[in-house]
Amino acid sequence: MPHVSDQGTGLWYEVTGDGPPVVLTGGWGLLDAQWHEVRPLLAKHMSCIDWSPRGCGKSDRAWLGGFTMDRWVDDLVVILDHLGHDRVHMWATSTGSMLAIRFAARYPERVQSLITFPMFAAGPPARQKAATYLALAENFGYQALARFTQWIGCGEKYVYGAKGDEIAKFEAEVFAQNFSISAINKIMDVYFNCDLSADVAKLSMPVLLYLGASGNNGAEALKPAVDGFLKLCPKAELKIVPELGGTYLMVEEPEAAAPAVIEWVGRWS
């Protein structure tokens, strides 16, 4: 697996496809696996850059003084510098949106366009959710955690059926590969004690707010977050995919999720 070293810490990345470079940033648990179904469709039109921030996924798990949002943003800078990319497109979802928004606010000259989910400020409800993640993982393990995150992420058409069961099983396996239960509280601290409202207001590149309509993380359930994002960044375009889960649309039905991204990257390349 390709790694680049940042003062001895190995940072993992992988490039698939050819064309305009697009950084894919998934949520805290799935990371690059969030894109496993949709990546082959995207790679026909663009160069997909997957990566893991330090402490999780396929990057080194060393603690090395702690994790912060800016430290993880700097990890992506190291990877992109290594690859020789001055400007990239970005597609992020779930908590990965926070990393992409922070990167885009700090380095606007390096972001050609941004596709993101409306997660940018973690208030009390989000911290309560994070506490549930932590309690399930520490007391009952990866499978119990995956059942809960699948219920959060899937759209109503899949959450209770065979597809939902399949996704929960997949998640449990990926979680076990991506983070240790002993470190999950450190990861939660970064994402769920964060307010990037000021960063959203600074976004100067073309922005697409992209999510599914259905489920506990869908556009209907997160209307205040969607409205809040558009108020802070009124030039952003909004694209909602009917019936699919807010953050799992690319896992549930990649064929329905890919076209808007392919069109968007083509428009701004």
Rosetta blueprint (number, residue, H / E / L):
1 M L
2 P L
3 H E
4 V E
5 S E
6 D E
7 Q L
8 G L
9 T E
10 G E
11 L E
12 W E
13 Y E
14 E E
15 V E
16 T E
17 G L
18 D L
19 G L
20 P L
21 P E
22 V E
23 V E
24 L E
25 T E
26 G L
27 G L
28 W L
29 G L
30 L L
31 L H
32 D H
33 A H
34 Q H
35 W H
36 H L
37 E L
38 V L
39 R H
40 P H
41 L H
42 L H
43 A L
44 K L
45 H L
46 M L
47 S E
48 C E
49 I E
50 D E
51 W E
52 S L
53 P L
54 R L
55 G L
56 C L
57 G L
58 K L
59 S L
60 D L
61 R L
62 A L
63 W L
64 L L
65 G L
66 G L
67 F L
68 T L
69 M H
70 D H
71 R H
72 W H
73 V H
74 D H
75 D H
76 L H
77 V H
78 V H
79 I H
80 L H
81 D H
82 H H
83 L H
84 G L
85 H L
86 D L
87 R L
88 V E
89 H E
90 M E
91 W E
92 A E
93 T L
94 S L
95 T L
96 G H
97 S H
98 M H
99 L H
100 A H
101 I H
102 R H
103 F H
104 A H
105 A H
106 R H
107 Y L
108 P H
109 E H
110 R H
111 V E
112 Q E
113 S E
114 L E
115 I E
116 T E
117 F L
118 P L
119 M L
120 F L
121 A E
122 A L
123 G L
124 P H
125 P H
126 A H
127 R H
128 Q H
129 K H
130 A H
131 A H
132 T H
133 Y H
134 L H
135 A H
136 L H
137 A H
138 E H
139 N H
140 F H
141 G L
142 Y H
143 Q H
144 A H
145 L H
146 A H
147 R H
148 F H
149 T H
150 Q H
151 W H
152 I H
153 G H
154 C L
155 G L
156 E L
157 K L
158 Y L
159 V L
160 Y L
161 G L
162 A H
163 K H
164 G H
165 D H
166 E H
167 I H
168 A H
169 K H
170 F H
171 E H
172 A H
173 E H
174 V H
175 F H
176 A H
177 Q H
178 N H
179 F L
180 S L
181 I H
182 S H
183 A H
184 I H
185 N H
186 K H
187 I H
188 M H
189 D H
190 V H
191 Y H
192 F L
193 N L
194 C L
195 D E
196 L L
197 S H
198 A H
199 D H
200 V H
201 A H
202 K H
203 L L
204 S L
205 M L
206 P L
207 V E
208 L E
209 L E
210 Y E
211 L E
212 G E
213 A E
214 S E
215 G L
216 N L
217 N L
218 G L
219 A L
220 E L
221 A L
222 L L
223 K H
224 P H
225 A H
226 V H
227 D H
228 G H
229 F H
230 L H
231 K H
232 L H
233 C L
234 P L
235 K L
236 A L
237 E E
238 L E
239 K E
240 I E
241 V E
242 P E
243 E E
244 L E
245 G E
246 G L
247 T L
248 Y L
249 L H
250 M H
251 V H
252 E H
253 E L
254 P H
255 E H
256 A H
257 A H
258 A H
259 P H
260 A H
261 V H
262 I H
263 E H
264 W H
265 V H
266 G H
267 R H
268 W L
269 S L
